[in-house]
Amino acid sequence: MTYILLYLLAVNLLLFAVMGIDKYKAKHQLWRIPERTLFVLAAIGGSLGGILGMRLFHHKTLHPQFRYGFPAILILQLILAGFLVYHFFF
């Protein structure tokens, strides 16, 4: 269980940082991080970090696919986590 929590912490911190880096690159007209990469990181467990990064850095907040996609991924992940906890611990 500890490894799962450490993994989730790491992937959320990673996506949070990547959102900040991409915002910096956008402001300075540098090579950007592909949107697909952002969604992959959210899908593998970093959705909360992505949402926090969006809010803190004001990045991708006007893009509906991010504005609604990251929270949708988070909800699906919470449902999956609840299902797994229920079936493996009760």
C-alpha positions in Angstrom: 0.0 0.0 0.0 2.9 2.4 0.8 4.3 1.8 -2.7 1.0 2.7 -4.3 0.8 6.0 -2.3 4.4 6.8 -3.1 3.8 6.2 -6.8 0.7 8.4 -6.8 2.5 11.1 -5.0 5.4 11.0 -7.5 3.2 11.0 -10.6 1.1 13.8 -9.3 4.1 15.9 -8.4 5.5 15.1 -11.9 2.4 16.3 -13.7 2.1 19.4 -11.5 5.7 20.3 -12.4 5.2 19.5 -16.1 2.2 21.8 -16.1 4.4 24.6 -14.7 7.1 23.9 -17.2 4.7 23.9 -20.1 3.3 27.2 -19.0 6.8 28.7 -18.8 7.5 27.3 -22.3 4.2 28.8 -23.6 5.0 32.2 -22.3 8.5 32.1 -23.8 7.5 30.6 -27.1 9.6 27.5 -26.6 9.0 23.9 -27.6 5.8 22.7 -25.9 5.0 19.5 -24.1 2.5 17.6 -26.2 -1.1 17.5 -24.9 -1.1 13.8 -25.2 1.8 13.5 -22.7 -0.2 15.6 -20.2 -3.2 13.3 -20.6 -1.1 10.2 -20.3 0.4 11.4 -17.0 -3.1 12.2 -15.8 -4.4 8.8 -16.8 -1.7 6.9 -15.0 -2.6 8.6 -11.7 -1.5 12.2 -11.9 -4.9 13.8 -12.5 -5.0 15.7 -9.2 -1.6 17.1 -9.8 -2.7 18.2 -13.2 -5.8 19.9 -11.9 -3.7 21.7 -9.2 -1.2 22.7 -11.8 -3.9 24.1 -14.1 -5.2 26.2 -11.2 -2.0 27.4 -9.8 -0.2 28.2 -13.1 -3.4 29.3 -14.9 -2.5 26.9 -17.7 -4.9 25.1 -20.1 -7.9 26.4 -18.1 -9.7 27.6 -21.2 -9.3 24.3 -23.1 -12.5 22.2 -22.5 -10.6 19.0 -23.0 -8.4 19.8 -19.9 -11.0 21.8 -18.0 -13.4 18.8 -18.0 -11.0 16.0 -19.0 -8.7 16.1 -15.9 -11.6 16.1 -13.4 -13.4 13.3 -15.4 -10.2 11.2 -15.2 -9.9 12.0 -11.5 -13.5 10.9 -10.9 -13.0 7.7 -12.8 -9.8 7.0 -10.8 -11.6 7.6 -7.5 -14.4 5.2 -8.6 -11.8 2.6 -9.5 -10.0 3.0 -6.2 -13.2 2.7 -4.3 -14.1 -0.5 -6.2 -10.7 -2.0 -5.6 -10.7 -1.1 -1.9 -14.2 -2.5 -1.5 -13.4 -5.8 -3.2 -10.0 -6.4 -1.8 -10.4 -5.1 1.8 -14.1 -5.9 2.6 
